[in-house]
């Protein structure tokens, strides 16, 4: 009797067969280009990809545990054809070979699912979650701390310069102190050398002052260079971890100390349809608002088209995002900040808020709660944190004296002034009508049980709450593998 083959030992509908058959039918030419050729024989990338995807499907994220599975688990043996790459080969394939090609592989799998009717690429349900980085929680750099230290150094240097001038004004009459906010380590050294040269032979100068000058001369130029390097890593962020400089400190819902502690993490954005992941992107920004543009660009790059509609919660409701979606001709079922409150049966509209003032577009006149006109007194532009320029119009009431509603409407002296962003106000009105339509109500209800269960599956069923690799690029690879594993698991269910 011959021993049974591995194929005979595996169930017909087992997920390992789904992984095997689908990956056998996708184009891996981009992945193969990552191999230069020559040298000793290597394991085939298609086999290694099958093993990697299936390991994430089985909640096995350690390269050593995958190596162990290839020697003891019939499903891994089946995919590997009894080959046994070691953990170094597995980790090198995951970290290096998949770096620029995994998203194209992911897109091919999604398109196969769309062709087979499992999902649609027309409507996407978008949301975000934080996943902890593989970084030390207690070694960090804060942007505000750098600003504070630099301002403290500036104040101390100015104080020292003033003291030096007070006892040696004649020697410093041709020297001016450079603005410290823009000073370089070289300029700092020159300034301190000048102070040191003036004070070193003065008997009346206290020892503590001379010690301070020596300390500044020895340490501050190094500190300034260190702060410059740290600011280059921070860019627009306010923090990063020293053990993964790409990770930003974010407030997490899953807090091991249960005290609202900040932890190094990445902001994972996911778009789904029928609970399948159709797009993912990883961000260093903790807020969802400023991630949508990059996320949409990722979708366009994957599928060479835009979705017809995007459905998202109030975290994405901003003028910048509404403008983007209108420009891309995408239906924006995206709530603004207080939309849900307005739908509550207990909601009482505050007619004294300028958002609810009537507006005559022809004469550009607002009408206050008492029905009196408020005329334009000017316009100005302002930039938000993401660099979006907003046009603001200012209005002022003609005469608030004697108005019976003044105490409720306006507490300050004089006539009331208000600032209105008409562009955002118009967007909100359009979105409100869209969200309250029959289609909008359907999408709002569906979003809750479409994209949010994806996060529940990833974090709780798959226990993927912390990345295993460090750095944004490698964390994106893990995100792609977990997204593929999620889709394969659901396909085989």
Secondary structure, 3 states (H helix, E strand, C coil): CCCCCHHHHCCCCCHHHHHHHHHHCCCCHHHHCCCCCCCCCCCCHHHHHHHHHHHHHCCCCCHHHHHHHHHHCHHHHHHHCCCCCCHHHHHHHHHHHCCCCHHHHHHHHHHHHHHCCCCCCCEEEEEEEEEECCCCCCCEEEHHHHHHHHHHHHHHHHHHHHHHHHHHCCCCCCCCCCCHHHCCHHHHHHHHHHHHHHHCCCCCCCHHHHHHHHHHHHHHHHHHHHHHHHHHHHCCCCEEECCCCCCEEEECCCCCCCCCCEEEEEEEEEEEECCEEEEEEEECCCCCHHHHHHHHHHHHHHHCCCCCEEEECHHHCCHHHHHHHHHCCCEEEECCCCHHHHHCCCCCCCCCCHHHCEEECCCCEEECCCCCEEEEEEEEEEECCCCCEEEEEEEEECCCCCCCCHHHHCCCCCCCEEEECHHHHHHHHHHHHHHCCHHHHHHHHHHHCCCHHHHHHHHHHCCCCECCCCCHHHHHHHHHHHHHHHHHHHHHC
